[in-house]
Amino acid sequence: MIIDFSTRARRHRKLRAMRRMATPIAVALVAGLAVGAGTELIPIAATRLPAPASAEIVGRATVIDGDTIEIAGTRIRLNGIDAPESRQTCKRPQGEAYRCGQQAAKALDELVSSRQPIRCAPTGKDRYGRTLADCRAGNIDLADWLVRNGHALDWPRYSGGRYGSAQEEASRARRGVWQGEFVEPWVWRRS
């Protein structure tokens, strides 16, 4: 069998040209039908439909770190909070360093393991492509629980202060990182 590449190339160029022409023709056709029907034209930008809401993610969760879980291969970052990083250390009241990021992940793992399945309502994506979501274990909001127990901080930049009262409670009771000295996770990552 002999393949004539020049014929194939001509066909490919024709198809591309037809595709480029199809959009203006379709717009003109719709505009003509709308005018013929006596309907007012609406600018294209105004006719954009809202993005469909992402479906709830439900399933058995595994803990990646203090503020990230995974359900069925989807990495989910808990919305509005920031937990210490796995390698991050904090200080106990006596000045002894401990791995507070590791402790946060362990606490989340104990909660999640005892209350499966986890339900997450996606709210968007972060800059790393992870799904941002509000997640629950039964009737427990995971982010609120982490902040209330001192394993994570309210991140006002993203939460709008949603977990501020939970953080005040943890601070007053000296729970988790509030028992000693720590650096905010977003500051620790920059250094």
MIMAR-611359 format. One record per residue: residue number from 1; residue in one letter; chain; x, y, z of N, C-alpha, C, O in turn. Coordinates in Angstrom, 1 decimal, always signed. Each point is the difference from the previous one (the first is absolute). Layout:
N
nr_rest_kette_n_u_n_v_n_w_ca_u_ca_v_ca_w_c_u_c_v_c_w_o_u_o_v_o_w
NUM_A_A_X_Y_Z_X_Y_Z_X_Y_Z_X_Y_Z
...
This chain:
191
nr_rest_kette_n_u_n_v_n_w_ca_u_ca_v_ca_w_c_u_c_v_c_w_o_u_o_v_o_w
1_M_A_+0.8_-1.2_+0.0_-0.8_+1.2_+0.0_+0.9_+1.2_+0.0_+0.9_+0.1_+0.8
2_I_A_-1.2_+0.9_-1.6_+0.7_+1.2_-0.1_-0.8_+1.1_+0.6_-1.2_+0.2_-0.3
3_I_A_+1.8_+0.6_+1.2_-0.6_+1.1_+0.6_+0.4_+1.3_-0.6_+1.2_+0.3_-0.1
4_D_A_-2.1_+0.4_-0.4_+0.3_+1.3_-0.6_-0.1_+1.1_+1.1_-1.1_+0.5_+0.3
5_F_A_+2.3_-0.1_+0.2_+0.0_+1.0_+1.1_-0.5_+1.3_-0.4_-0.5_+0.8_+0.8
6_S_A_+0.7_-0.4_-2.1_-0.4_+1.3_-0.4_-1.6_+0.1_+0.0_-0.5_+1.0_+0.3
7_T_A_-0.2_-2.1_-0.6_-1.4_+0.0_+0.0_-0.5_+0.1_+1.4_-0.9_+0.7_+0.4
8_R_A_+1.6_-1.5_+0.5_-0.4_+0.0_+1.4_+0.2_+1.4_+0.6_-0.8_+0.5_+0.8
9_A_A_+1.9_+0.2_-1.1_+0.3_+1.3_+0.5_-1.0_+1.0_-0.5_-0.5_+0.9_+0.8
10_R_A_+0.0_-1.0_-2.1_-1.0_+0.9_-0.5_-1.3_-0.2_+0.7_-0.7_+1.0_+0.4
11_R_A_+0.3_-2.3_-0.1_-1.2_-0.2_+0.7_+0.1_+0.6_+1.4_-1.0_+0.5_+0.5
12_H_A_+2.1_-0.7_+0.2_+0.2_+0.5_+1.3_-0.1_+1.6_+0.0_-0.7_+0.5_+0.9
13_R_A_+1.3_+0.1_-1.8_-0.2_+1.5_-0.1_-1.4_+0.4_-0.3_-0.5_+1.0_+0.6
14_K_A_-0.2_-1.7_-1.4_-1.4_+0.3_-0.3_-0.9_-0.1_+1.3_-0.8_+0.8_+0.3
15_L_A_+1.1_-1.9_+0.5_-0.8_-0.2_+1.2_+0.3_+1.1_+1.0_-0.9_+0.5_+0.6
16_R_A_+2.1_-0.1_-0.5_+0.4_+1.1_+0.9_-0.7_+1.3_-0.4_-0.6_+0.7_+0.8
17_A_A_+0.6_-0.4_-2.1_-0.7_+1.2_-0.5_-1.5_-0.1_+0.3_-0.6_+1.0_+0.3
18_M_A_+0.0_-2.1_-0.5_-1.4_-0.2_+0.2_-0.4_+0.2_+1.5_-1.0_+0.7_+0.3
19_R_A_+1.9_-1.2_+0.6_-0.2_+0.2_+1.4_+0.0_+1.5_+0.4_-0.8_+0.5_+0.8
20_R_A_+1.8_+0.2_-1.4_+0.2_+1.4_+0.3_-1.3_+0.8_-0.4_-0.4_+1.0_+0.6
21_M_A_-0.2_-1.4_-1.7_-1.1_+0.7_-0.6_-1.3_-0.4_+0.8_-1.0_+0.8_+0.0
22_A_A_+1.0_-2.0_+0.6_-1.2_-0.5_+0.6_-0.5_+0.9_+1.1_-1.2_+0.3_+0.1
23_T_A_+2.1_+0.2_+0.8_-0.5_+0.8_+1.1_-0.6_+1.3_-0.4_-1.1_+0.3_+0.4
24_P_A_+1.7_+0.5_-1.4_-0.7_+1.3_-0.4_-1.3_-0.3_-0.7_-1.0_+0.7_+0.2
25_I_A_+0.9_-1.8_-0.9_-1.2_-0.4_-0.7_-1.1_-0.3_+1.0_-1.2_+0.4_-0.1
26_A_A_+1.5_-1.2_+1.1_-0.9_-0.4_+1.0_-0.5_+1.2_+0.8_-1.2_+0.1_+0.2
27_V_A_+2.0_+0.8_+0.1_-0.4_+1.2_+0.7_-0.9_+0.9_-0.8_-1.0_+0.5_+0.4
28_A_A_+1.3_-0.4_-1.7_-0.8_+0.8_-0.9_-1.4_-0.7_-0.2_-1.0_+0.7_+0.0
29_L_A_+1.0_-2.0_-0.1_-1.2_-0.7_-0.1_-0.9_+0.2_+1.2_-1.2_+0.2_-0.2
30_V_A_+1.7_-0.4_+1.4_-0.7_+0.2_+1.2_-0.5_+1.5_+0.1_-1.2_+0.2_+0.4
31_A_A_+2.0_+0.7_-0.7_-0.4_+1.4_+0.0_-1.1_+0.3_-1.0_-1.0_+0.7_+0.4
32_G_A_+1.1_-1.3_-1.6_-1.1_+0.2_-1.0_-1.3_-0.6_+0.5_-1.1_+0.6_-0.2
33_L_A_+1.2_-1.8_+0.8_-1.3_-0.6_+0.5_-0.6_+0.8_+1.2_-1.2_+0.2_+0.0
34_A_A_+2.1_+0.3_+0.8_-0.5_+0.8_+1.2_-0.7_+1.3_-0.5_-1.0_+0.4_+0.5
35_V_A_+1.7_+0.3_-1.5_-0.6_+1.2_-0.5_-1.3_-0.3_-0.8_-1.0_+0.8_+0.2
36_G_A_+1.0_-1.9_-1.0_-1.2_-0.4_-0.7_-1.2_-0.3_+1.0_-1.1_+0.2_-0.4
37_A_A_+1.4_-0.7_+1.5_-1.0_-0.3_+1.0_-0.4_+1.2_+0.9_-0.9_-0.1_+0.8
38_G_A_+1.6_+1.2_-1.1_-0.4_+1.2_+0.8_+0.6_+0.0_+1.4_-0.4_+0.7_+0.9
39_T_A_+1.5_-1.5_-0.7_+0.6_-0.2_+1.3_+1.2_+1.0_+0.1_+0.7_+0.1_-1.0
40_E_A_-0.5_+0.5_+2.1_+1.1_+0.9_+0.2_+1.3_-0.9_+0.2_+0.0_-1.0_+0.7
41_L_A_+1.1_+1.4_-1.3_+1.2_-0.7_+0.1_+0.7_+0.3_+1.3_+0.0_+1.2_+0.5
42_I_A_+0.6_-2.2_+0.1_+0.7_+0.2_+1.3_+1.5_-0.2_-0.3_+0.3_-1.0_-0.7
43_P_A_+0.5_+1.9_+1.2_+1.4_-0.2_-0.3_+0.5_-1.4_+0.5_-0.5_-0.5_+1.0
44_I_A_+1.5_-0.1_-1.7_+0.5_-1.3_+0.3_+0.5_-0.1_+1.4_-0.3_-1.0_+0.7
45_A_A_+1.0_+2.0_-0.2_+0.6_+0.0_+1.3_-1.1_-0.1_+1.1_+0.2_-0.6_+1.0
46_A_A_-1.3_+1.2_-1.3_-1.1_-0.1_+1.0_-0.8_-1.3_+0.0_-0.7_-0.3_+1.0
47_T_A_+1.0_-0.6_-1.9_-0.8_-1.2_-0.1_+0.8_-1.2_+0.6_-0.4_-1.1_-0.1
48_R_A_+1.6_+1.4_+0.6_+0.8_-1.1_+0.6_-0.8_-0.6_+1.2_-0.5_+0.7_+0.8
49_L_A_+0.5_-2.0_-0.8_-0.6_-0.7_+1.1_+0.9_-0.2_+1.1_+1.2_-0.1_-0.2
50_P_A_-1.7_+0.1_+1.5_+1.0_-0.2_+1.1_+0.6_-1.4_-0.1_-0.7_-1.0_-0.5
51_A_A_+1.9_+0.8_+1.0_+0.6_-1.3_+0.0_-0.8_-0.9_+0.9_-0.5_+0.4_+1.0
52_P_A_+0.3_-1.7_-1.5_-0.7_-0.9_+0.8_+0.6_-0.3_+1.4_+1.2_-0.1_+0.0
53_A_A_-2.0_+0.0_+1.0_+0.5_-0.3_+1.3_+0.6_-1.4_+0.0_-0.5_-1.0_-0.6
54_S_A_+1.7_+0.8_+1.2_+0.6_-1.3_+0.0_-0.8_-0.9_+1.0_-0.5_+0.5_+1.0
55_A_A_+0.5_-1.7_-1.4_-0.7_-1.0_+0.8_+0.7_-0.2_+1.3_+1.2_+0.1_+0.1
56_E_A_-2.0_-0.5_+0.9_+0.6_-0.3_+1.3_+0.9_-1.2_-0.1_-0.3_-1.0_-0.8
57_I_A_+1.4_+1.0_+1.5_+1.0_-1.2_+0.0_-0.3_-0.7_+1.3_+0.2_+0.6_+1.1
58_V_A_-0.5_-1.9_-1.2_-0.3_-0.8_+1.2_+0.8_-1.3_-0.1_+0.1_-0.6_-1.1
59_G_A_+0.5_+0.3_+2.2_+0.7_-1.3_+0.0_+1.0_-0.2_+1.1_+0.0_+0.8_+1.0
60_R_A_+0.7_-1.8_-1.0_+1.0_-0.3_+1.0_+1.2_+0.9_-0.2_+0.7_+0.0_-1.1
61_A_A_-0.3_+0.7_+2.1_+1.1_+1.0_-0.1_+1.2_-0.5_+0.6_+0.0_-0.7_+1.0
62_T_A_+1.1_+1.1_-1.6_+1.4_-0.2_+0.6_+0.6_+1.3_+0.2_-0.3_+1.0_-0.7
63_V_A_+1.1_-0.8_+1.8_+0.6_+1.2_+0.3_+1.3_+0.2_-0.7_+0.9_-0.9_+0.1
64_I_A_-0.7_+2.0_-0.7_+1.3_+0.4_-0.6_+0.8_+0.8_+0.9_+1.2_-0.3_+0.2
65_D_A_-1.8_+1.3_+0.4_+0.7_+0.8_+1.0_-1.1_+0.7_+0.9_-1.2_-0.4_-0.2
66_G_A_+1.5_+1.3_+1.0_-0.9_+0.6_+1.0_-1.2_+0.7_-0.6_-1.0_+0.3_+0.7
67_D_A_+1.0_+0.1_-2.0_-1.1_+0.7_-0.6_-0.3_-0.6_-1.4_-0.7_+0.7_-0.7
68_T_A_+1.1_-1.9_+0.4_-0.2_-0.5_-1.3_-0.4_-1.5_+0.1_+0.7_-0.8_+0.7
69_I_A_-1.7_+0.4_-1.4_-0.4_-1.4_+0.0_-0.1_-0.5_-1.4_+0.1_+0.9_-1.0
70_E_A_-0.3_-2.1_+0.8_-0.2_-0.6_-1.4_-1.2_-0.9_+0.1_-0.1_-0.9_+0.8
71_I_A_-0.8_+1.0_-1.8_-1.2_-0.9_-0.1_+0.0_-0.4_-1.5_-0.1_+0.8_-0.9
72_A_A_+0.2_-2.2_+0.7_-0.1_-0.6_-1.3_+1.0_+0.7_-1.0_-0.4_+0.3_-1.2
73_G_A_+1.6_+0.0_+1.6_+1.0_+0.6_-0.9_-0.1_+1.5_-0.1_+0.8_+0.6_-0.8
74_T_A_-1.8_+0.1_+1.4_-0.1_+1.4_+0.0_+0.6_+0.6_+1.2_-0.4_-0.2_+1.1
75_R_A_+1.4_+1.1_-1.3_+0.7_+0.7_+1.1_-0.9_+1.2_+0.4_-0.4_+0.8_-0.8
76_I_A_+0.0_-0.7_+2.1_-0.9_+1.0_+0.5_+0.7_+0.8_+1.1_+0.4_-0.6_+1.0
77_R_A_-0.3_+1.9_-1.3_+0.5_+0.9_+1.0_-1.1_+0.6_+0.8_-0.9_+0.6_-0.6
78_L_A_+0.9_-0.7_+1.9_-1.1_+0.6_+0.8_+0.0_+1.5_-0.1_+1.0_+0.6_+0.1
79_N_A_-2.2_-0.1_-0.4_-0.2_+1.4_-0.4_+0.1_+0.9_+1.3_-0.6_-0.3_+1.0
80_G_A_+1.4_+1.4_-1.1_+0.0_+1.0_+1.0_+0.9_-0.2_+1.2_+0.0_+0.9_+0.9
81_I_A_+0.8_-1.9_-0.9_+0.9_-0.3_+1.2_+1.4_-0.3_-0.6_+0.2_-0.2_-1.2
82_D_A_+0.8_+0.3_+2.1_+1.3_-0.4_-0.3_+0.6_-0.7_+1.2_+0.1_+0.5_+1.1
83_A_A_+0.4_-1.7_-1.3_+0.6_-0.8_+1.1_+1.5_+0.0_-0.2_+0.5_+0.2_-1.1
84_P_A_+0.2_-0.4_+2.2_+1.5_+0.0_-0.1_+0.4_-1.1_-1.0_-0.6_-1.0_-0.2
85_E_A_+1.7_+1.3_-0.5_+0.5_-1.0_-1.0_+0.6_-1.2_+0.7_+0.4_+0.1_+1.2
86_S_A_-0.3_-1.2_-1.9_+0.5_-1.2_+0.6_+1.3_+0.1_+0.6_+0.3_-0.6_+1.1
87_R_A_+0.6_+1.4_-1.7_+1.4_+0.1_+0.5_+0.1_+1.2_+1.1_+1.0_+0.2_+0.6
88_Q_A_-2.1_+0.5_-0.5_+0.0_+1.2_+0.9_+0.1_-0.4_+1.5_-0.7_-1.0_+0.4
89_T_A_+1.5_+1.7_+0.4_+0.0_-0.3_+1.4_-0.5_+1.2_+0.8_+0.0_+1.2_-0.5
90_C_A_-0.6_-1.4_+1.6_-0.4_+1.0_+1.0_+0.6_-0.3_+1.3_+0.7_-1.0_+0.2
91_K_A_-0.9_+1.9_+0.8_+0.6_-0.2_+1.3_-1.1_-0.2_+1.1_-1.0_+0.6_+0.0
92_R_A_+1.3_-1.6_+0.9_-0.9_-0.2_+1.1_+0.3_+1.1_+1.0_+1.0_+0.7_-0.1
93_P_A_-1.8_-0.6_+1.2_+0.2_+1.1_+1.0_+1.4_-0.1_+0.6_+0.5_+1.1_+0.4
94_Q_A_+0.1_-2.3_-0.3_+1.3_-0.1_+0.6_+1.1_+0.3_-1.0_+1.2_+0.0_+0.4
95_G_A_-1.5_+0.3_-1.6_+0.9_+0.4_-1.0_+0.5_-1.2_-0.9_+0.8_+0.2_-0.9
96_E_A_-1.3_-1.4_+1.2_+0.3_-1.2_-0.8_-0.7_+0.1_-1.4_-1.2_+0.2_-0.1
97_A_A_+2.0_-0.5_-1.0_-0.6_+0.0_-1.3_-0.7_-1.3_-0.3_+0.4_-1.1_+0.5
98_Y_A_-1.5_+1.2_-1.2_-0.7_-1.2_-0.4_-0.5_+0.3_-1.4_-0.2_+1.1_-0.5
99_R_A_-0.1_-2.2_-0.3_-0.5_+0.1_-1.3_-1.5_+0.3_+0.0_-0.8_-1.0_-0.1
100_C_A_+0.4_+2.2_+0.1_-1.4_+0.4_+0.1_-0.8_-0.3_-1.3_-1.2_-0.4_+0.1
101_G_A_+1.9_+0.4_-1.2_-0.7_-0.3_-1.3_-0.3_-1.5_+0.0_-1.1_-0.4_-0.5
102_Q_A_+2.0_-0.4_+1.0_-0.2_-1.5_+0.0_-1.2_-0.3_+1.0_-0.8_-0.9_-0.2
103_Q_A_+0.8_+1.6_+1.3_-1.0_-0.1_+1.1_-1.4_+0.3_-0.6_-1.0_-0.6_+0.3
104_A_A_+0.9_+1.7_-1.1_-1.2_+0.4_-0.6_-0.5_-1.1_-1.0_-1.2_-0.3_+0.1
105_A_A_+2.1_-0.2_-0.9_-0.4_-1.1_-0.9_-0.5_-1.2_+0.7_-1.0_-0.6_-0.4
106_K_A_+1.6_+0.3_+1.5_-0.4_-1.2_+0.8_-1.3_+0.2_+0.7_-0.9_-0.9_-0.1
107_A_A_+0.6_+2.1_+0.6_-1.3_+0.3_+0.6_-1.1_-0.1_-1.0_-1.1_-0.5_+0.2
108_L_A_+1.3_+1.1_-1.4_-0.9_-0.1_-1.1_-0.3_-1.4_-0.4_-1.1_-0.4_-0.3
109_D_A_+2.2_-0.4_+0.2_-0.1_-1.4_-0.4_-0.9_-0.8_+1.0_-0.8_-0.8_-0.4
110_E_A_+1.0_+1.0_+1.7_-0.8_-0.6_+1.0_-1.5_+0.3_-0.1_-0.8_-0.8_+0.2
111_L_A_+0.5_+2.1_-0.5_-1.3_+0.4_-0.1_-0.7_-0.6_-1.3_-1.1_-0.6_+0.1
112_V_A_+1.8_+0.7_-1.2_-0.5_-0.5_-1.2_-0.2_-1.5_+0.0_-1.0_-0.5_-0.5
113_S_A_+2.0_-0.2_+1.1_-0.1_-1.5_+0.0_-1.2_-0.5_+0.8_-0.6_-1.0_-0.3
114_S_A_+0.2_+1.8_+1.3_-1.1_-0.5_+0.8_-1.4_+0.5_-0.5_-1.0_-0.4_+0.6
115_R_A_+1.0_+1.2_-1.6_-1.3_+0.5_-0.5_-0.1_+0.0_-1.5_-0.3_+1.1_-0.6
116_Q_A_+0.5_-2.2_+0.0_-0.1_-0.1_-1.5_-1.5_-0.2_-0.3_-0.7_-0.6_+0.9
117_P_A_+0.2_+0.9_-2.1_+0.7_+0.7_-1.0_+0.0_+1.5_+0.2_-0.7_+0.6_+0.9
118_I_A_+1.6_+0.1_-1.6_+0.1_+1.4_+0.1_-0.7_+0.7_-1.2_+0.0_-0.6_-1.1
119_R_A_-0.7_+1.7_+1.3_-0.7_+0.7_-1.0_+0.6_+1.4_-0.2_+0.1_+0.7_+0.9
120_C_A_+0.2_-0.4_-2.2_+0.7_+1.2_-0.3_-0.8_+0.8_-1.0_-0.4_-0.6_-1.1
121_A_A_+0.1_+1.9_+1.3_-0.6_+0.8_-1.0_+1.0_+0.9_-0.6_+0.5_+1.0_+0.7
122_P_A_+0.0_-1.2_-1.9_+1.0_+0.8_-0.7_-0.4_+1.4_-0.1_-1.1_+0.4_-0.3
123_T_A_+2.1_+0.5_+0.5_-0.2_+1.4_-0.2_+0.9_+0.6_-1.1_-0.1_+1.2_-0.3
124_G_A_+1.1_-2.0_-0.2_+0.9_+0.5_-1.0_+1.2_-0.8_+0.0_+0.1_-1.1_+0.4
125_K_A_+1.0_+1.7_-1.0_+1.3_-0.6_-0.1_+1.1_+0.9_+0.5_-0.2_+1.2_-0.1
126_D_A_+1.2_-1.8_+0.7_+1.1_+0.9_+0.5_+1.1_+0.1_-1.1_-0.2_-0.6_-1.1
127_R_A_+1.2_+1.3_+1.3_+1.0_+0.2_-1.0_+0.8_-1.2_-0.4_+0.7_-0.1_-1.0
128_Y_A_-0.8_-1.0_+1.8_+0.6_-1.2_-0.2_-0.9_-1.0_-0.7_+0.4_-1.2_-0.2
129_G_A_-1.6_+1.6_-0.1_-1.0_-0.9_-0.7_-0.8_-0.9_+1.0_-0.8_-0.8_-0.5
130_R_A_+1.0_+1.0_+1.8_-0.8_-0.8_+0.9_-1.4_+0.6_+0.1_-0.2_+1.2_-0.1
131_T_A_-0.7_-2.1_+0.4_-1.4_+0.5_+0.2_-0.1_+0.6_+1.4_+0.4_-0.6_+1.0
132_L_A_-0.9_+1.8_-1.0_-0.3_+0.7_+1.3_-1.5_-0.4_+0.4_-0.9_+0.0_-0.9
133_A_A_+0.7_-0.4_+2.1_-1.3_-0.4_+0.4_-0.2_+0.1_+1.5_+0.9_+0.1_+0.8
134_D_A_-2.2_+0.0_-0.5_-0.5_+0.0_+1.4_-0.4_-1.5_+0.2_-0.8_-0.5_-0.6
135_C_A_+1.5_-0.1_+1.6_-0.2_-1.5_+0.2_-0.6_-0.3_+1.4_+0.3_+0.7_+1.0
136_R_A_-1.1_-1.7_-0.9_-0.6_-0.4_+1.2_+0.2_-1.5_+0.2_+0.0_-0.8_-0.9
137_A_A_+0.1_+0.4_+2.2_+0.1_-1.4_+0.5_-1.3_-0.1_+0.8_+0.0_+0.4_+1.2
138_G_A_-1.1_-0.9_-1.7_-1.2_+0.0_+0.7_-0.5_+1.5_+0.1_-0.1_+0.7_-1.0
139_N_A_-0.1_-0.3_+2.2_-0.4_+1.4_+0.2_+1.2_+0.9_+0.5_-0.3_+1.1_+0.4
140_I_A_+1.5_-1.6_-0.6_+1.2_+0.8_+0.4_+0.6_+0.6_-1.2_+0.4_-0.7_-0.9
141_D_A_-0.2_+2.1_+0.9_+0.7_+0.7_-1.0_+1.5_-0.2_+0.3_+0.5_+0.4_+1.0
142_L_A_+0.2_-1.1_-1.9_+1.4_-0.3_+0.2_+0.8_+1.2_+0.3_+0.9_+0.0_+0.9
143_A_A_-1.0_+1.1_-1.7_+0.8_+1.2_+0.2_-0.3_+0.6_+1.3_+1.0_+0.4_+0.7
144_D_A_-2.2_-0.3_-0.3_-0.4_+0.6_+1.3_+0.6_-0.8_+1.1_+0.6_+0.5_+1.0
145_W_A_-0.7_-1.8_-1.1_+0.6_-0.9_+1.1_+1.5_+0.1_+0.1_+0.5_+0.1_+1.1
146_L_A_+0.2_+0.0_-2.2_+1.4_+0.2_+0.0_+0.4_+1.3_+0.7_+0.9_+0.1_+0.8
147_V_A_-1.6_+1.0_-1.2_+0.3_+1.3_+0.6_-0.4_+0.0_+1.5_+0.8_+0.5_+0.8
148_R_A_-1.9_-1.0_-0.5_-0.5_+0.0_+1.4_+0.9_-0.8_+0.9_+0.1_+0.3_+1.2
149_N_A_+0.6_-1.3_-1.7_+0.9_-0.8_+0.8_+1.5_+0.4_-0.1_+0.9_-0.6_+0.5
150_G_A_-0.7_+1.8_-1.2_+1.4_+0.5_-0.1_+0.9_-0.7_-0.9_+1.2_+0.2_+0.1
151_H_A_-1.7_-1.0_-1.1_+0.8_-0.7_-1.0_+0.1_+0.8_-1.3_+0.8_-0.4_-0.8
152_A_A_-1.6_+1.5_+0.7_+0.1_+0.8_-1.2_-0.4_+1.4_+0.4_-0.6_+0.2_+1.1
153_L_A_+0.8_+0.8_-2.0_-0.4_+1.4_+0.2_-1.0_+0.4_-1.0_+0.0_-0.4_-1.1
154_D_A_-0.9_+1.3_+1.6_-0.9_+0.7_-0.9_+0.9_+0.8_-1.0_+0.9_+0.7_+0.5
155_W_A_-1.1_-0.8_-1.8_+0.7_+0.7_-0.9_-0.9_+1.1_-0.6_-0.6_-0.2_-1.0
156_P_A_+0.6_+1.4_+1.7_-1.0_+1.0_-0.4_+0.1_+0.4_-1.4_-1.0_+0.4_-0.6
157_R_A_+2.1_-0.5_+0.0_+0.2_+0.4_-1.5_-1.0_-0.8_-0.8_-0.5_+0.5_-1.1
158_Y_A_+0.2_-1.7_+1.5_-0.8_-0.9_-0.8_-1.3_-0.4_+0.7_-1.0_-0.4_-0.7
159_S_A_+0.9_+0.6_+2.0_-1.2_-0.4_+0.7_-0.9_+1.2_+0.3_-1.2_-0.2_+0.3
160_G_A_+1.7_+1.4_-0.4_-0.8_+1.2_+0.4_-0.3_+0.0_+1.5_-0.9_+0.6_+0.5
161_G_A_+1.8_-1.3_+0.3_-0.2_-0.1_+1.4_-1.0_-1.0_+0.5_-0.4_+0.0_+1.2
162_R_A_+0.0_-0.9_-2.1_-1.0_-1.0_+0.3_+0.3_-0.9_+1.2_-0.9_-0.4_+0.8
163_Y_A_+2.2_+0.2_-0.5_+0.4_-0.9_+1.1_+0.7_+0.8_+1.1_+0.7_-0.5_+0.9
164_G_A_-1.0_+1.8_-0.9_+0.6_+0.9_+1.0_-0.4_-0.3_+1.4_+0.9_+0.0_+0.9
165_S_A_-2.2_-0.3_-0.6_-0.4_-0.3_+1.3_+0.6_-1.4_+0.5_+0.3_-0.1_+1.2
166_A_A_-0.2_-0.8_-2.1_+0.6_-1.3_+0.3_+1.4_+0.2_+0.4_+0.5_-0.7_+0.9
167_Q_A_+0.2_+1.6_-1.6_+1.4_+0.2_+0.3_+0.2_+0.7_+1.4_+0.9_-0.3_+0.7
168_E_A_-1.8_+1.3_-0.4_+0.1_+0.6_+1.3_-0.3_-1.0_+1.1_+0.7_+0.1_+1.0
169_E_A_-1.6_-1.0_-1.2_-0.2_-1.0_+1.0_+1.2_-0.9_+0.2_+0.4_-0.3_+1.2
170_A_A_+0.3_-0.1_-2.3_+1.2_-0.8_+0.1_+1.1_+0.7_+0.7_+0.7_-0.5_+0.8
171_S_A_-0.6_+1.8_-1.1_+1.1_+0.8_+0.6_-0.2_+0.2_+1.5_+0.9_-0.2_+0.8
172_R_A_-2.2_+0.5_-0.4_-0.3_+0.2_+1.4_+0.3_-1.3_+0.8_+0.4_+0.0_+1.1
173_A_A_-0.8_-1.2_-1.7_+0.2_-1.3_+0.7_+1.4_-0.5_-0.2_+0.3_-1.1_+0.6
174_R_A_+0.5_+1.8_-1.4_+1.4_-0.4_-0.2_+0.1_-1.5_-0.6_+0.8_-0.8_+0.5
175_R_A_-1.6_+0.6_-1.5_+0.0_-1.3_-0.7_+0.9_+0.0_-1.1_+0.3_+1.0_-0.7
176_G_A_+0.3_-2.2_+0.4_+0.9_-0.2_-1.2_+1.1_+1.0_+0.0_+0.8_+0.2_+0.9
177_V_A_-0.6_+0.5_-2.1_+1.1_+0.9_-0.1_-0.1_+1.2_+1.0_+1.1_+0.6_+0.2
178_W_A_-2.2_-0.3_+0.3_-0.2_+1.1_+0.9_+0.6_-0.3_+1.4_+0.0_+0.9_+0.9
179_Q_A_+0.5_-2.1_-0.7_+0.6_-0.3_+1.3_+1.4_+0.6_+0.2_+0.5_+0.1_+1.1
180_G_A_+0.1_+0.2_-2.2_+1.3_+0.6_+0.0_+0.3_+1.0_-1.0_-0.9_+0.9_-0.3
181_E_A_+2.0_-1.0_-0.4_+0.4_+1.0_-1.1_-0.1_-0.7_-1.3_+0.3_-1.2_-0.2
182_F_A_-0.8_+2.0_-0.8_+0.0_-0.6_-1.4_+0.0_+1.2_-1.0_-0.1_+1.1_+0.4
183_V_A_+0.4_-1.5_-1.6_+0.0_+1.0_-1.1_-1.2_-0.4_-0.9_-0.2_-1.2_-0.3
184_E_A_-0.6_+2.2_-0.1_-1.1_-0.3_-0.9_+0.5_-0.8_-1.2_+1.0_+0.4_-0.6
185_P_A_-1.7_-1.4_+0.2_+0.4_-0.8_-1.2_+0.3_+0.8_-1.2_+1.0_-0.4_-0.7
186_W_A_-1.8_+1.4_+0.3_+0.3_+0.8_-1.2_+1.2_+0.8_+0.1_+0.7_+0.3_-1.0
187_V_A_-0.3_+0.1_+2.3_+1.3_+0.7_+0.2_+1.1_-1.0_-0.1_+1.1_+0.3_-0.6
188_W_A_-1.2_-1.5_+1.2_+1.0_-1.0_+0.1_+0.4_-0.5_-1.4_+1.2_-0.2_-0.3
189_R_A_-2.2_+0.1_-0.6_+0.3_-0.4_-1.4_+0.8_+1.0_-0.7_+0.8_-0.4_-0.9
190_R_A_-1.0_+1.7_+1.2_+0.8_+1.0_-0.7_+1.5_+0.0_+0.4_+0.8_+0.5_-0.8
191_S_A_-0.6_-0.9_+2.0_+1.4_+0.1_+0.5_+0.9_-1.2_-0.3_+1.1_-0.1_+0.3
